[in-house]
Amino acid sequence: MTAAEVNALRERDPSVVVLDGRSPAEYRKMSLPGALCCPNAELGYRIQSLVPDEATTIVINCAGRTRSILGVEGLRVLNTRNPVFALENGTQGWRLAGLDLQRGIAPQTLPDPDDEQVAALGTTARALIASSGLELVSLTTTNEWLRDEERTTYLLDVRTKAEFSKAHFPGARHAPGGQLVQATDEYVAVRNARIVLSDDNRLRATTTAIRLQDMGHDVYLLDADASTADSNEQSGESGESSFVDSAFPDVDATKGMTILDASPGMTYRAGHIAGAQWVTRARLEKMQLDAAEHLLVTGQDDALLEGIATELRTLGFNNFQSCAGSPRTWADAGHEVVATPDVPADEDCIDYLFFVHDRHDDNMDAARRYLEWETGLIAQLDEQERSALNPRAQFGVLSYGRRGTTTAHALMQAVNDLEGGDGCWLFPTGVAAISTTLQAFLHHGDHLLMAETAFHATKTVYEKFLRPNGVELDAIPWHATDLAEWIKPQTKVVFVESPGSNTLEVMDLPALCKSAHEHGALVIADNTYGSGWLYRPLQLGCDVSIIAGTKYLSGHADVMMGAATARGEAVKALRESVLAGGQTLAPDEAYATLRGIRTLNLRMERHQKNTLEVVRWLEARDEVTCVLHPDLP
């Protein structure tokens, strides 16, 4: 939404929540009036505490476009049901529209999710891990990787600074998730390094990892809760010094020493020790320093100091010391502090964008040029740079027609929301959904348990496809709850239909799912009768729910379609089976089903009312021996 549209929306609806996805420091510099500070990685983790209900409209902003779009996409990955929009061009667009920003506002304290929310977020994280193919690694493995001299590994903690300061694992560096995605090169210097992300319940690490995967990075999740770690060692974070107030060598102590200042270029210009030479790792070898010289390396960024020290040792320098400082600590130690507006030269300050440096200080021309540069970034990538990107297919992301059109994506999202799942795929018929789903989880030598009341076409799928491929089948009665009598070591799937096809028996799904999971089997439910409105199998413990949308979803007898919705670890296998098998739904069928699904609640309620009237009438007829209906004993 443009700035004008967001402003008009807020005037019409004061309940709109605006969330600023940038860092707290950037929020303090300038922000939209009334906006709340919530860095992107925290959005999914705290959204329920920041927004009162699912009807509230959410607007995500940053300074331009990137983080607002990523914020919206992050909430979409988490199946957030609120209307969510990105503010086009961020705070710069807001000013370009003639609207005022607030400056110097302290970020509010982020609300912590309650225990129930934390548990639900952990469940969501597990589903995302499964569907994204992310790998969990132990702390032992991570420490082995950190000691590996053949390949670089980064252990990065993506939580807030306060959480990190309270507890984190030894060797971890603080890299708040939103900033890690936005400015990866500030935390990860080596391409193709292993990146291990750490947090508490894995949600923030997972949502961050997904974006890093999209950018082609090799990412893992630490299988441990950082909040329980016993380390609070300082991390040496980029951008700030933890030793600013420590004692700095005085003038007498530094006589005869060559002083190098590793501060960022513009920071050096603003103030440094008189006579100190500006240094970067890239310039160090060209400075023609004598290895016998006694060097003092200072600066206002610990990470840059560490980099210079590493480079000096590599070049054979051993007679040096490092000590972080600031203009105040230098002056307190008796050093003359000077400013050099032209040193280093503009062309040497490659860490500073001169042409837009004052875009946040009401230089409208600079803001326009920056936004033009930002929107043209993709066109500036060469073939090698583009090849590193690995964006995943997801609802709303177009890659190839067989993987879904925009209309199909909308229907996938709608059915997924209806069923309460973690991923949904569409099929040309309900039987196609059943066939593809069963073949996703059953292979040669496996054992399948199927409710005796299942749809006859489901049994045909077994006879024509699964039996010839070596899958064994046993039927279970509709009233089965404890599966111990039928379960075998090779049992992989329990297939149920409730109410049962033709005879309409209702199964005890919570009890059956509990028994199946205790024996390591998945439960797949044919939910055509329930259709996600009368009941949700996934909420009762099932792993996959299948609907023949030909019936109730479309509701107008003019569509053939099926849908399979999965949760947790079942998502990945189902997705791979669908993509490999080329299953899809034509746009017209998707549109017609979307049209029909809007009235599903009204139609299902009328179905129930009309059917019960017919049932009661039939029960009263002498020529009717028996009436089968779920409402009857």
DRENNU-113430 format. One line per 10 residues: their letters; for each residue x, y negated, z negated of C-alpha. Coordinates in nm, 4 decimals. Layout:
N
A> X/Y/Z  ...
END
This chain:
633
MTAAEVNALR> 0.0000/0.0000/0.0000  0.1205/-0.3497/0.0751  0.1759/-0.6007/-0.2014  -0.1400/-0.7858/-0.1024  -0.3426/-0.4640/-0.1121  -0.2072/-0.3655/-0.4537  -0.2705/-0.7126/-0.5916  -0.6284/-0.7101/-0.4618  -0.6830/-0.3600/-0.5994  -0.5651/-0.4638/-0.9466
ERDPSVVVLD> -0.7958/-0.7653/-0.9429  -1.0908/-0.5376/-0.8584  -0.9863/-0.2607/-1.0935  -0.7841/-0.3628/-1.4018  -0.7448/0.0042/-1.5003  -0.4892/0.0644/-1.2227  -0.1596/0.1817/-1.3730  0.1602/0.0538/-1.2099  0.4707/0.2585/-1.2901  0.8190/0.1322/-1.2069
GRSPAEYRKM> 1.0320/0.4306/-1.1052  1.3696/0.2569/-1.1385  1.6164/0.2583/-1.4254  1.5426/0.0587/-1.7436  1.8214/-0.1890/-1.6572  1.6674/-0.2623/-1.3171  1.3226/-0.2954/-1.4724  1.4594/-0.5503/-1.7192  1.6040/-0.7574/-1.4335  1.2671/-0.7942/-1.2596
SLPGALCCPN> 0.9366/-0.6098/-1.2531  0.5751/-0.6449/-1.1469  0.3490/-0.8119/-1.4050  0.1938/-0.5425/-1.6198  0.4047/-0.2610/-1.4763  0.5344/0.0104/-1.7100  0.8911/0.1349/-1.6916  0.9001/0.5081/-1.6123  1.2085/0.6302/-1.4214  1.1167/0.8788/-1.1501
AELGYRIQSL> 1.2382/1.1943/-1.3240  1.0152/1.1075/-1.6202  0.6973/1.0583/-1.4162  0.5768/1.4177/-1.4115  0.6973/1.4781/-1.7658  0.5073/1.1857/-1.9200  0.2276/1.1047/-1.6747  -0.0470/1.2492/-1.8970  0.0614/1.0191/-2.1792  0.0802/0.7115/-1.9556
VPDEATTIVI> -0.2430/0.7514/-1.7596  -0.5749/0.7985/-1.9421  -0.7496/1.0323/-1.6955  -0.7425/1.1863/-1.3481  -0.9674/0.9147/-1.2037  -0.7170/0.6357/-1.2744  -0.5341/0.5020/-0.9698  -0.1545/0.5051/-0.9960  0.0852/0.2804/-0.8035  0.4570/0.3612/-0.8036
NCAGRTRSIL> 0.7033/0.0836/-0.7276  1.0760/0.0355/-0.6983  1.2751/-0.2542/-0.5514  1.2306/-0.1375/-0.1921  1.0823/0.1868/-0.0663  1.2927/0.4906/-0.1529  1.2122/0.5576/-0.5155  0.8468/0.4628/-0.4835  0.8022/0.7213/-0.2072  1.0005/0.9804/-0.4033
GVEGLRVLNT> 0.7903/0.9058/-0.7097  0.4666/0.9673/-0.5214  0.6068/1.2849/-0.3649  0.7192/1.4038/-0.7081  0.3680/1.3700/-0.8469  0.2247/1.5415/-0.5403  0.4577/1.8391/-0.5896  0.3137/1.8649/-0.9413  -0.0424/1.8621/-0.8005  -0.1319/1.5386/-0.9796
RNPVFALENG> -0.4993/1.4771/-0.9075  -0.5002/1.1003/-0.9505  -0.5046/0.8718/-0.6473  -0.1352/0.7809/-0.6160  0.0165/0.5132/-0.3917  0.3629/0.3740/-0.3256  0.4083/-0.0032/-0.3184  0.5448/-0.0871/0.0237  0.8785/-0.2723/-0.0038  0.8651/-0.2791/-0.3835
TQGWRLAGLD> 0.9519/-0.5878/-0.5842  1.1056/-0.7491/-0.2764  0.7831/-0.7040/-0.0832  0.5957/-0.8456/-0.3819  0.8007/-1.1676/-0.3684  0.7829/-1.1834/0.0116  0.4035/-1.1812/-0.0280  0.4316/-1.4926/-0.2464  0.3586/-1.3102/-0.5724  0.5542/-1.3688/-0.8935
LQRGIAPQTL> 0.7705/-1.1169/-1.0755  0.8384/-1.1022/-1.4480  1.2028/-1.1090/-1.5590  1.3815/-1.0059/-1.8745  1.1010/-0.7805/-1.9972  1.2275/-0.5033/-2.2243  1.1198/-0.1545/-2.1124  0.8569/0.0003/-2.3385  0.9344/0.3178/-2.5308  0.8347/0.6183/-2.3227
PDPDDEQVAA> 0.5645/0.8318/-2.4888  0.6569/1.1919/-2.5680  0.4241/1.4669/-2.4455  0.2542/1.6664/-2.7196  0.3197/2.0360/-2.7807  0.0303/2.1473/-2.5615  0.1479/1.9275/-2.2758  0.5063/2.0487/-2.3119  0.3885/2.4091/-2.2873  0.1815/2.3322/-1.9771
LGTTARALIA> 0.4747/2.1466/-1.8205  0.6956/2.4469/-1.8849  0.4460/2.6690/-1.7021  0.4447/2.4250/-1.4113  0.8238/2.4263/-1.4049  0.8326/2.8055/-1.3850  0.5951/2.7991/-1.0897  0.8027/2.5362/-0.9116  1.1206/2.7331/-0.9734  0.9635/3.0394/-0.8180
SSGLELVSLT> 0.8150/2.8595/-0.5192  1.1321/2.6595/-0.4510  1.3726/2.9510/-0.4717  1.5805/2.7791/-0.7401  1.8235/2.9919/-0.9383  1.8666/2.9877/-1.3143  2.2199/3.0277/-1.4493  2.3320/3.0984/-1.8030  2.5495/2.8710/-2.0122  2.8234/3.1356/-1.9975
TTNEWLRDEE> 2.8209/3.1360/-1.6169  2.8152/2.7565/-1.6080  3.1191/2.7330/-1.8331  3.3009/2.9839/-1.6116  3.2199/2.7673/-1.3109  3.3440/2.4551/-1.4883  3.6785/2.6283/-1.5467  3.6988/2.7485/-1.1855  3.9897/2.5689/-1.0161  3.8816/2.6803/-0.6685
RTTYLLDVRT> 3.5467/2.5020/-0.6529  3.4071/2.1925/-0.8226  3.1060/2.2258/-1.0516  2.9042/1.9421/-1.2061  2.6927/1.9935/-1.5191  2.4468/1.7042/-1.5228  2.1841/1.6323/-1.7894  1.8829/1.4632/-1.6253  1.6941/1.3580/-1.9404  1.6780/1.0058/-2.0824
KAEFSKAHFP> 1.9866/0.8465/-2.2328  1.8374/0.8652/-2.5823  1.7712/1.2385/-2.5511  2.1176/1.2975/-2.4077  2.2842/1.1004/-2.6866  2.0999/1.3038/-2.9486  2.2084/1.6436/-2.8135  2.3574/1.7948/-2.4983  2.5810/2.0793/-2.3947  2.9597/2.0287/-2.3999
GARHAPGGQL> 3.0902/1.9244/-2.0607  2.7590/1.7748/-1.9487  2.7398/1.4231/-1.8108  2.4318/1.2065/-1.8304  2.2708/1.1640/-1.4878  1.9054/1.0577/-1.5190  1.7168/1.2530/-1.2543  1.5692/0.9620/-1.0620  1.9047/0.7898/-1.0295  2.0802/1.1152/-0.9443
VQATDEYVAV> 1.8559/1.1533/-0.6404  1.8698/0.7842/-0.5491  2.2474/0.7412/-0.5881  2.3896/1.0923/-0.5817  2.7382/0.9707/-0.4866  2.7653/0.7882/-0.8208  2.7546/1.1229/-1.0007  2.8691/1.3826/-0.7463  3.1920/1.2987/-0.5687  3.2599/1.6328/-0.3985
RNARIVLSDD> 3.0443/1.7540/-0.1134  2.9367/2.1225/-0.1332  3.0130/2.1331/-0.5056  2.7938/2.3374/-0.7358  2.5466/2.1180/-0.9236  2.3963/2.2575/-1.2432  2.1106/2.0552/-1.3916  2.0218/2.0585/-1.7598  1.7159/1.9449/-1.9557  1.4812/2.0880/-2.2202
NRLRATTTAI> 1.1824/2.2660/-2.0621  1.3191/2.2641/-1.7032  1.0514/2.0390/-1.5487  1.2712/1.7339/-1.4993  1.5645/1.9456/-1.3866  1.3414/2.1326/-1.1414  1.1827/1.8270/-0.9803  1.5286/1.6716/-0.9472  1.6761/1.9914/-0.8060  1.4057/2.0129/-0.5406
RLQDMGHDVY> 1.5080/1.6745/-0.3990  1.8779/1.7584/-0.4159  1.8032/2.0819/-0.2307  1.6246/1.8782/0.0344  1.9470/1.6823/0.0797  2.1449/2.0008/0.1320  2.3131/2.0325/-0.2091  2.3896/2.3626/-0.3831  2.1803/2.3234/-0.6990  2.1177/2.5456/-1.0008
LLDADASTAD> 1.9191/2.5134/-1.3227  2.0790/2.5745/-1.6605  1.8780/2.8437/-1.8388  1.9036/2.6782/-2.1804  1.7303/2.4042/-2.3795  1.9602/2.1009/-2.4031  1.7631/1.9586/-2.6942  1.8889/2.2459/-2.9095  2.2563/2.1940/-2.8202  2.4929/2.0949/-3.0997
SNEQSGESGE> 2.7081/1.8520/-2.9014  2.6721/1.4755/-2.8920  3.0155/1.4053/-2.7453  3.0436/1.0904/-2.5377  3.0004/1.1504/-2.1666  3.1931/0.8650/-2.0123  2.8980/0.7575/-1.8025  2.9483/0.5664/-1.4825  2.8686/0.2006/-1.5105  2.9488/0.1413/-1.8764
SSFVDSAFPD> 3.2291/0.1806/-2.1251  3.2002/0.3511/-2.4593  3.5250/0.1810/-2.5752  3.4480/-0.1854/-2.5074  3.4874/-0.2768/-2.8740  3.7984/-0.0667/-2.9423  4.1356/-0.2287/-3.0139  4.3163/-0.3374/-2.6985  4.6987/-0.3774/-2.6826  4.7981/-0.7367/-2.7499
VDATKGMTIL> 5.0231/-0.9528/-2.5356  5.3452/-0.8440/-2.7080  5.2569/-0.4750/-2.6708  5.2053/-0.5110/-2.2956  5.5238/-0.7046/-2.2152  5.7091/-0.5364/-1.9305  5.4035/-0.3320/-1.8324  5.2291/-0.3449/-1.4961  4.8589/-0.3911/-1.5639  4.6066/-0.2351/-1.3263
DASPGMTYRA> 4.2353/-0.3197/-1.3446  4.0023/-0.0469/-1.2180  3.6810/-0.2480/-1.2552  3.4401/-0.2773/-0.9610  3.5519/-0.5478/-0.7187  3.2989/-0.8150/-0.8107  3.3474/-0.7442/-1.1824  3.7231/-0.7996/-1.1379  3.6545/-1.1296/-0.9606  3.4411/-1.2502/-1.2520
GHIAGAQWVT> 3.7094/-1.1911/-1.5124  4.0351/-0.9992/-1.5609  4.3712/-1.0289/-1.7371  4.5948/-1.2824/-1.5650  4.8428/-1.0932/-1.3473  4.6465/-0.7660/-1.3509  4.6244/-0.6011/-1.0104  4.2911/-0.4737/-0.8835  4.3073/-0.1021/-0.8095  4.0905/0.1730/-0.6647
RARLEKMQLD> 4.1762/0.5361/-0.5999  4.1719/0.4677/-0.2260  4.4206/0.1783/-0.2613  4.6516/0.3310/-0.5211  4.8893/0.5120/-0.2878  4.9280/0.1978/-0.0747  5.0304/-0.0266/-0.3655  5.3934/0.0907/-0.3585  5.4156/0.1327/-0.7324  5.7361/0.2719/-0.8830
AAEHLLVTGQ> 5.6841/0.5989/-1.0706  5.9291/0.4704/-1.3318  5.7109/0.1698/-1.4107  5.5209/0.1615/-1.7392  5.1590/0.1162/-1.6374  4.8550/0.0032/-1.8338  4.5252/0.0888/-1.6651  4.2236/-0.1025/-1.7909  3.8774/-0.1896/-1.6629  3.5112/-0.2012/-1.7552
DDALLEGIAT> 3.4024/0.1387/-1.6248  3.5218/0.4578/-1.7962  3.4534/0.6777/-1.4937  3.6687/0.4570/-1.2692  3.9466/0.4590/-1.5302  3.9349/0.8359/-1.5429  3.9567/0.8516/-1.1634  4.2653/0.6302/-1.1549  4.4322/0.8378/-1.4278  4.3658/1.1562/-1.2327
ELRTLGFNNF> 4.5053/1.0038/-0.9141  4.8166/0.8712/-1.0910  4.8957/1.2167/-1.2277  4.8479/1.3639/-0.8806  5.0975/1.1100/-0.7407  5.3542/1.1992/-1.0079  5.3037/0.9080/-1.2478  5.3432/1.0079/-1.6117  5.4420/0.6803/-1.7804  5.1001/0.5180/-1.8097
QSCAGSPRTW> 4.8188/0.4681/-2.0545  4.4511/0.3906/-2.0092  4.2416/0.1632/-2.2249  3.8972/0.0344/-2.1370  3.8231/-0.3280/-2.2042  3.6165/-0.6333/-2.1248  3.6888/-1.0071/-2.0955  3.6057/-1.0418/-2.4645  3.8356/-0.7641/-2.5878  4.1162/-0.8833/-2.3602
ADAGHEVVAT> 4.0833/-1.2389/-2.4879  4.0644/-1.1180/-2.8493  4.3968/-0.9377/-2.7938  4.5542/-1.2678/-2.6836  4.5489/-1.2143/-2.3085  4.4602/-1.4910/-2.0685  4.1434/-1.4021/-1.8811  4.1003/-1.5537/-1.5355  3.8460/-1.5440/-1.2558  3.9448/-1.5088/-0.8895
PDVPADEDCI> 3.6418/-1.5768/-0.6667  3.8258/-1.4688/-0.3521  4.0269/-1.1745/-0.4858  3.9749/-0.9000/-0.3961  3.8790/-1.0039/-0.0423  3.5291/-0.9379/0.0831  3.6488/-0.6685/0.3230  3.8127/-0.4795/0.0356  3.5000/-0.4783/-0.1832  3.3419/-0.1778/-0.0164
DYLFFVHDRH> 3.1339/-0.1124/-0.3299  2.9323/-0.4329/-0.2845  2.6688/-0.5291/-0.0257  2.7477/-0.8935/0.0417  2.4822/-0.9480/0.3026  2.2006/-0.8728/0.0565  2.3639/-0.9206/-0.2846  2.1130/-1.1840/-0.3943  1.8017/-1.0170/-0.2548  1.6607/-0.9897/-0.6091
DDNMDAARRY> 1.7262/-1.3571/-0.6847  1.4624/-1.5012/-0.4513  1.6794/-1.5064/-0.1383  1.3935/-1.4083/0.0908  1.6118/-1.3776/0.3985  1.8394/-1.1336/0.2173  1.5361/-0.9322/0.1065  1.4070/-0.9099/0.4634  1.7468/-0.8011/0.5942  1.7829/-0.5390/0.3224
LEWETGLIAQ> 1.4398/-0.3893/0.3962  1.5204/-0.3834/0.7675  1.8462/-0.2020/0.6873  1.6696/0.0452/0.4542  1.3978/0.1398/0.7020  1.6625/0.1948/0.9703  1.8796/0.4333/0.7674  1.7641/0.7559/0.9356  1.8478/0.6166/1.2781  2.2014/0.5470/1.1540
LDEQERSALN> 2.2678/0.9120/1.0660  2.4767/1.1092/1.3122  2.4109/1.4719/1.4049  2.6397/1.6094/1.1332  2.4733/1.3970/0.8646  2.1259/1.4985/0.9780  2.2228/1.8659/0.9771  2.2994/1.8473/0.6039  1.9369/1.7606/0.5244  1.7095/2.0507/0.4394
PRAQFGVLSY> 1.3596/1.9155/0.3702  1.1129/2.1807/0.2547  0.7737/2.2437/0.4082  0.5006/2.1353/0.1683  0.1499/1.9953/0.1752  0.1553/1.6924/0.4002  0.5021/1.7508/0.5478  0.4828/1.8264/0.9190  0.7467/2.0474/1.0756  0.5786/2.2835/1.3252
GRRGTTTAHA> 0.2128/2.3386/1.4069  0.2119/2.7003/1.2944  0.3065/2.5823/0.9441  0.0029/2.3579/0.9290  -0.1408/2.0366/1.0678  -0.2356/1.7332/0.8621  -0.5920/1.8656/0.8478  -0.4746/2.2088/0.7362  -0.2513/2.0504/0.4721  -0.5490/1.8597/0.3336
LMQAVNDLEG> -0.7501/2.1820/0.3108  -0.4577/2.3708/0.1526  -0.4353/2.1028/-0.1139  -0.8113/2.1055/-0.1698  -0.8319/2.4845/-0.2117  -0.5201/2.4836/-0.4274  -0.6815/2.2244/-0.6555  -1.0072/2.4185/-0.6565  -0.8342/2.7419/-0.7586  -0.5840/2.5780/-0.9948
GDGCWLFPTG> -0.2829/2.7303/-0.8209  0.0769/2.6446/-0.7409  0.0552/2.7059/-0.3660  -0.2128/2.7837/-0.1059  -0.2033/2.9186/0.2503  -0.4733/2.9466/0.5165  -0.5715/3.2306/0.7495  -0.8053/3.2804/1.0465  -1.0238/3.5247/0.8435  -1.0618/3.6509/0.4892
VAAISTTLQA> -0.9351/3.9965/0.5912  -0.6214/3.8359/0.7384  -0.5622/3.6750/0.3998  -0.6045/4.0110/0.2248  -0.3795/4.1953/0.4698  -0.0973/3.9389/0.4615  -0.1095/3.9104/0.0825  -0.0969/4.2854/0.0215  0.1917/4.3284/0.2637  0.3784/4.0452/0.0902
FLHHGDHLLM> 0.4024/4.2459/-0.2319  0.3861/4.6138/-0.1269  0.6593/4.8095/0.0483  0.7596/5.1678/0.1108  0.7451/5.3729/-0.2077  0.5264/5.1284/-0.3998  0.2005/5.2142/-0.5731  -0.1249/5.0161/-0.5447  -0.4214/5.0268/-0.7810  -0.7488/4.9087/-0.6243
AETAFHATKT> -1.0893/4.8566/-0.7827  -1.3334/5.1150/-0.6494  -1.5816/4.8322/-0.5832  -1.3487/4.6434/-0.3444  -1.4676/4.5283/-0.0028  -1.4600/4.8097/0.2545  -1.2348/4.6088/0.4883  -0.9745/4.5865/0.2105  -0.9691/4.9648/0.1946  -0.9281/4.9720/0.5727
VYEKFLRPNG> -0.6215/4.7463/0.5422  -0.4684/5.0058/0.3159  -0.5523/5.2968/0.5488  -0.4271/5.1238/0.8651  -0.1218/4.9346/0.7380  -0.0099/5.0322/0.3904  -0.0554/5.4095/0.3860  0.1457/5.4603/0.7093  0.4261/5.2553/0.5511  0.4510/5.4787/0.2470
VELDAIPWHA> 0.2391/5.2868/-0.0056  0.0445/5.5096/-0.2466  -0.3107/5.4231/-0.3617  -0.5269/5.5089/-0.6623  -0.8753/5.3730/-0.7335  -0.9726/5.2352/-1.0742  -1.3285/5.1958/-1.2073  -1.4756/4.8495/-1.2311  -1.4891/4.8680/-1.6117  -1.1162/4.9494/-1.6506
TDLAEWIKPQ> -0.9253/4.7279/-1.8933  -0.6358/4.9416/-2.0152  -0.4486/5.0595/-1.7043  -0.2148/5.3020/-1.8809  -0.4077/5.5986/-1.7392  -0.3409/5.4955/-1.3792  -0.0190/5.2937/-1.3902  0.2977/5.4518/-1.2490  0.6597/5.3283/-1.2646  0.6284/5.2173/-0.9013
TKVVFVESPG> 0.2955/5.0333/-0.9449  0.3442/4.6841/-0.8026  -0.0092/4.5510/-0.7438  -0.3555/4.5807/-0.8951  -0.6231/4.4627/-0.6490  -0.9603/4.3635/-0.7921  -1.2846/4.2121/-0.6717  -1.5219/4.0579/-0.9214  -1.8133/4.0594/-0.8762  -1.7606/4.3852/-0.6860
SNTLEVMDLP> -1.8537/4.4031/-0.3216  -2.2093/4.5335/-0.2600  -2.2811/4.6436/-0.6186  -2.1670/4.3228/-0.7918  -2.0041/4.4624/-1.1083  -1.8158/4.1997/-1.3129  -1.4700/4.3056/-1.4302  -1.2955/4.2032/-1.7520  -1.0144/4.0195/-1.5761  -0.8309/3.8776/-1.8833
ALCKSAHEHG> -0.7970/4.2234/-2.0369  -0.7085/4.3896/-1.7073  -0.4471/4.1238/-1.6222  -0.2896/4.1575/-1.9658  -0.2552/4.5330/-1.9179  -0.1185/4.4967/-1.5634  0.1403/4.2396/-1.6637  0.2543/4.4519/-1.9567  0.3429/4.7170/-1.6980  0.5088/4.4700/-1.4602
ALVIADNTYG> 0.2338/4.4662/-1.1953  0.0808/4.1649/-1.0199  -0.2962/4.1180/-1.0034  -0.4574/4.0048/-0.6782  -0.8249/3.9093/-0.6869  -1.0761/3.8808/-0.4055  -1.2597/3.5679/-0.5229  -1.4973/3.5261/-0.2309  -1.8058/3.5384/-0.4537  -1.6596/3.3000/-0.7129
SGWLYRPLQL> -1.5034/3.0693/-0.4498  -1.3108/2.8751/-0.7117  -1.6270/2.7072/-0.8354  -1.8069/2.9750/-1.0358  -1.4793/3.0915/-1.1884  -1.1016/3.0749/-1.1322  -0.9195/3.4103/-1.1342  -0.5819/3.2401/-1.1746  -0.6942/3.0885/-1.5037  -0.8003/3.4324/-1.6223
GCDVSIIAGT> -0.4551/3.5779/-1.5614  -0.4538/3.6825/-1.1938  -0.1481/3.6008/-0.9839  -0.3155/3.5551/-0.6439  -0.6736/3.4616/-0.5587  -0.8141/3.5250/-0.2115  -1.1258/3.3641/-0.0673  -1.3049/3.4437/0.2565  -1.4009/3.0839/0.3276  -1.6302/3.2017/0.6033
KYLSGHADVM> -1.8945/3.2356/0.3331  -1.9240/2.9703/0.0640  -1.6338/2.7296/0.1269  -1.7529/2.6197/0.4705  -2.1182/2.6811/0.3886  -2.2592/2.6201/0.7346  -2.2097/2.9568/0.9100  -1.9855/2.7996/1.1738  -1.6344/2.8830/1.0512  -1.4092/3.1866/1.0245
MGAATARGEA> -1.1289/3.1357/0.7693  -0.9530/3.2728/0.4658  -0.7288/3.1345/0.1924  -0.4829/3.2813/-0.0549  -0.3742/3.0794/-0.3579  -0.0912/3.1920/-0.5847  0.0674/3.0866/-0.9095  0.4082/3.1358/-1.0681  0.6517/3.3811/-0.9187  0.3961/3.5097/-0.6676
VKALRESVLA> 0.4187/3.1859/-0.4692  0.7548/3.2521/-0.3058  0.6763/3.6014/-0.1719  0.3366/3.4940/-0.0399  0.4789/3.1872/0.1335  0.7523/3.3905/0.3020  0.5034/3.6525/0.4199  0.2698/3.3891/0.5648  0.5463/3.2085/0.7511  0.7042/3.5292/0.8805
GGQTLAPDEA> 0.3683/3.6646/0.9977  0.2687/3.3449/1.1784  -0.0618/3.3110/0.9952  -0.2361/2.9755/1.0345  -0.5748/2.8090/1.0722  -0.6823/2.5980/1.3696  -0.7451/2.2262/1.3038  -1.1155/2.2439/1.3909  -1.1780/2.5236/1.1408  -0.9800/2.3347/0.8777
YATLRGIRTL> -1.1859/2.0222/0.9405  -1.5170/2.2108/0.9273  -1.4181/2.3768/0.5996  -1.3142/2.0440/0.4506  -1.6525/1.9076/0.5503  -1.8300/2.1973/0.3828  -1.6209/2.2116/0.0673  -1.7432/1.8647/-0.0290  -2.0864/2.0093/-0.1088  -1.9659/2.3380/-0.2582
NLRMERHQKN> -2.0813/2.2533/-0.6100  -2.4322/2.1583/-0.4981  -2.4682/2.4630/-0.2766  -2.3386/2.7087/-0.5374  -2.5776/2.5734/-0.7979  -2.8682/2.6067/-0.5525  -2.7510/2.9570/-0.4542  -2.7646/3.0613/-0.8190  -3.1062/2.9103/-0.8787  -3.2634/3.0544/-0.5627
TLEVVRWLEA> -3.1044/3.3956/-0.6101  -3.2296/3.4281/-0.9668  -3.5817/3.3464/-0.8493  -3.5576/3.6220/-0.5885  -3.4116/3.8613/-0.8476  -3.6948/3.8002/-1.0915  -3.9519/3.8455/-0.8144  -3.7912/4.1732/-0.7026  -3.7778/4.3047/-1.0587  -4.1535/4.2631/-1.0820
RDEVTCVLHP> -4.2207/4.4687/-0.7652  -4.3327/4.8273/-0.8165  -4.1700/4.9443/-0.4945  -3.8226/4.8236/-0.6128  -3.6377/5.0799/-0.8214  -3.3303/4.8785/-0.9168  -3.1942/4.5237/-0.8687  -2.8183/4.4639/-0.8872  -2.7055/4.1163/-0.9923  -2.4262/3.9919/-1.2232
DLP> -2.6812/3.8195/-1.4455  -2.8614/4.1458/-1.5164  -2.7510/4.4047/-1.7774
END
